[in-house]
Amino acid sequence: MNAIDLKGKTAVVTGGAQGIGLSVVKRIQASGGKVAVWDMQPAEVADFATTCDIADAGSVRAALKNTEEAIGNVDILVNSAGIAGPNMAIPDYPDTDWAQIIAVNLTGTFNTNKAVIPGMRARNYGRIVNIASIAGKEGNPNACAYSASKAGVIGFTKSAGKENADKDLSINCVTPAAARTPIFDQMSEEHIGYMLSKIPRERFLEVEEAANMIVWLASAENSFTTGAVFDLSGGRATY
């Protein structure tokens, strides 16, 4: 494990109770940082945890206030919370599922970034990593809402990076291929098989591999790159 120094830094990880988010929490703590987990599920590993629905701007503002009071100003945001939704063709796709996935994955990214950016700008330091997906680059069939929401995360991140490039803020996103996390419970076996068949490495992403890249992006070492998209697709990405 490379020695990334996060001593004295406070991070928020949304969706940090499980999956990639949990692995990021552990990696940040191993690097000396303090971590607040914002999640709808109980977090077993955190310096502070609070229930937060990132689709609700009021819930996000309350989580930020509680975090600042408990462990200090937020230097790092890793926005990892997300949902997959059902796998079905567009004509059959339920309107309610579309709205929920866009609300959590895309509007949730907006809400969390909007909450922490003012403080980061005022202190002239911040690192934000938004978790997108290879589906946002390529579009997965029978996953229109998920693909659209993650494409939106990519576009949002590029915009946010440019807006805040005048300060020591780095705002980037990563585009993971599928990893075996609880999000698979929302997917059909047929869709899981499709995703695996598209990965040239012929295996799923390990959450620790994702955390290694994400935590570097969240460190002071990443001082120049912003508004960028980092590939974690095992060779699947074509751009």
C-alpha positions in Angstrom: 0.0 0.0 0.0 1.6 3.3 -1.1 2.0 6.0 1.6 -0.6 8.6 0.8 -0.6 11.2 3.6 -4.0 12.4 4.7 -3.0 13.4 8.3 -5.0 16.4 9.4 -7.6 15.9 6.6 -11.3 15.3 7.1 -13.3 13.4 4.5 -16.9 12.7 3.8 -17.7 9.5 2.0 -21.3 9.1 0.9 -22.5 5.5 0.6 -19.6 4.6 2.8 -21.4 1.8 4.7 -20.7 -0.8 2.0 -19.1 -1.5 -1.4 -16.5 0.8 -2.9 -17.5 3.5 -0.4 -16.5 1.3 2.5 -13.2 0.4 1.0 -12.5 4.1 0.5 -13.3 4.8 4.1 -10.8 2.2 5.2 -8.1 3.5 2.8 -8.5 7.1 4.0 -8.2 6.0 7.6 -5.1 3.9 6.8 -3.7 7.1 5.3 -4.3 9.1 8.5 -7.5 10.9 7.6 -10.7 11.2 9.6 -13.9 10.1 7.8 -17.6 10.9 8.1 -19.9 8.5 6.4 -23.2 9.8 5.0 -25.4 6.8 4.2 -29.0 5.5 4.6 -27.5 2.3 6.1 -25.6 2.0 9.5 -21.8 2.5 9.1 -19.6 0.1 11.1 -16.3 1.9 10.1 -16.2 5.6 10.5 -15.0 8.4 12.8 -18.5 9.9 12.5 -21.6 8.7 10.8 -24.9 10.3 10.1 -28.0 9.2 8.2 -28.2 11.2 4.9 -30.4 11.0 1.8 -28.3 12.6 -0.8 -31.3 13.1 -3.1 -32.6 15.5 -0.4 -30.8 18.8 -0.3 -32.0 19.5 3.2 -30.7 16.2 4.4 -27.3 16.9 2.9 -27.1 20.4 4.5 -27.9 18.8 7.9 -25.3 16.1 7.4 -22.6 18.7 6.6 -23.5 20.7 9.7 -23.4 17.7 11.9 -20.1 16.6 10.4 -18.4 19.9 10.9 -19.6 20.1 14.5 -18.4 16.5 15.2 -15.0 16.2 13.4 -14.3 19.6 11.7 -14.3 21.2 8.3 -14.6 19.0 5.2 -11.4 18.8 3.1 -12.4 15.8 1.0 -15.7 14.5 -0.5 -16.0 11.1 -2.1 -19.5 10.8 -3.5 -20.0 7.1 -3.8 -23.7 6.6 -3.0 -25.7 5.4 -5.9 -28.4 2.9 -7.0 -28.7 0.8 -10.2 -32.4 0.3 -10.7 -34.1 -2.4 -12.7 -32.9 -3.9 -16.0 -35.5 -3.5 -18.7 -36.1 -1.9 -22.1 -37.0 1.8 -22.3 -40.7 1.2 -23.3 -41.1 -0.9 -20.1 -39.0 1.3 -17.8 -41.1 2.5 -14.8 -41.3 6.3 -14.5 -40.8 6.1 -10.7 -37.6 4.2 -11.1 -36.3 6.6 -13.6 -37.0 9.5 -11.3 -35.4 7.9 -8.3 -32.2 6.9 -10.0 -31.7 10.4 -11.5 -32.5 11.9 -8.0 -30.0 9.8 -6.2 -27.2 9.4 -8.7 -27.2 12.8 -10.5 -29.1 15.2 -8.2 -27.4 13.7 -5.2 -24.0 14.5 -6.8 -25.2 18.1 -7.3 -26.4 18.3 -3.7 -23.3 17.0 -2.1 -20.9 19.0 -4.2 -22.9 22.2 -3.8 -22.8 21.7 0.0 -19.1 21.4 0.4 -17.7 23.6 -2.4 -18.3 27.0 -0.6 -16.3 26.0 2.5 -13.5 24.5 0.3 -13.3 27.7 -1.7 -13.2 29.8 1.4 -10.3 27.7 2.8 -8.6 27.4 -0.6 -8.4 23.7 -0.4 -10.6 20.7 -1.4 -10.6 17.4 -3.2 -13.8 15.9 -4.6 -14.1 12.6 -6.3 -17.5 11.7 -7.8 -18.1 8.1 -8.7 -19.5 7.7 -12.2 -19.5 4.5 -14.2 -18.3 3.0 -17.4 -22.0 2.9 -18.2 -21.9 6.7 -18.3 -19.4 6.5 -21.1 -20.7 3.7 -23.2 -24.4 3.2 -22.1 -25.5 -0.2 -21.0 -28.6 -1.7 -22.7 -31.6 -2.2 -20.4 -30.1 0.3 -17.9 -31.2 3.6 -19.4 -31.6 5.5 -16.2 -28.4 4.3 -14.6 -26.4 5.1 -17.8 -28.0 8.5 -18.2 -27.4 9.4 -14.6 -23.7 8.4 -14.7 -23.2 10.3 -17.9 -24.6 13.3 -16.1 -22.1 12.8 -13.3 -19.3 13.0 -15.8 -20.6 16.2 -17.4 -21.3 17.7 -14.0 -17.8 16.9 -12.8 -16.2 18.5 -15.9 -18.2 21.7 -15.3 -17.4 21.8 -11.5 -13.7 21.3 -12.2 -13.6 24.2 -14.6 -15.6 26.5 -12.3 -13.3 25.9 -9.3 -9.9 25.7 -11.1 -9.0 29.2 -9.7 -8.6 27.6 -6.2 -6.7 24.7 -4.9 -9.7 22.4 -5.5 -9.4 19.2 -7.6 -12.8 17.9 -8.7 -12.6 14.7 -10.7 -14.6 11.5 -11.3 -13.8 7.8 -11.9 -15.6 5.4 -14.2 -15.5 2.0 -12.7 -16.5 -1.2 -14.4 -18.7 -3.5 -12.3 -17.5 -4.7 -8.9 -19.1 -7.4 -6.8 -20.9 -5.2 -4.3 -24.4 -5.1 -2.9 -25.5 -3.1 -5.9 -25.5 -6.4 -7.8 -28.6 -7.3 -5.8 -30.5 -4.8 -7.9 -29.4 -6.4 -11.2 -30.4 -9.4 -13.2 -27.9 -12.3 -13.7 -28.2 -11.7 -17.4 -27.1 -8.1 -17.0 -24.3 -9.0 -14.7 -23.0 -11.5 -17.3 -23.3 -8.8 -20.0 -21.1 -6.5 -17.9 -18.5 -9.2 -17.3 -18.3 -10.1 -21.0 -17.4 -6.5 -21.8 -14.3 -6.3 -19.6 -11.1 -7.3 -21.4 -9.4 -8.3 -18.1 -12.2 -11.0 -17.8 -12.9 -10.2 -14.2 -14.8 -7.7 -12.1 -13.1 -4.7 -10.4 -11.9 -5.3 -6.8 -13.1 -2.5 -4.4 -9.6 -2.1 -3.1 -8.4 -1.3 -6.6 -11.0 1.4 -6.9 -10.1 2.8 -3.4 -6.4 3.1 -4.3 -7.1 5.4 -7.3 -9.9 7.3 -5.5 -7.8 8.1 -2.4 -4.9 9.3 -4.5 -7.3 11.7 -6.3 -8.5 12.8 -2.9 -5.0 13.6 -1.7 -2.8 16.7 -1.9 -0.6 14.9 -4.4 -3.3 15.4 -7.0 -2.7 19.1 -7.2 -3.1 19.8 -11.0 -5.7 17.6 -12.6 -9.3 18.7 -12.3 -12.5 18.2 -14.3 -11.1 14.9 -15.4 -12.4 11.3 -15.8 -10.2 8.4 -14.6 -10.8 5.0 -16.1 -11.3 2.0 -13.8 -12.9 -0.3 -16.5 -10.3 -3.0 -16.9 -9.7 -2.0 -20.5 -13.4 -1.6 -21.5 -13.4 2.1 -22.0 -12.9 3.2 -25.6 -12.3 6.9 -24.7 
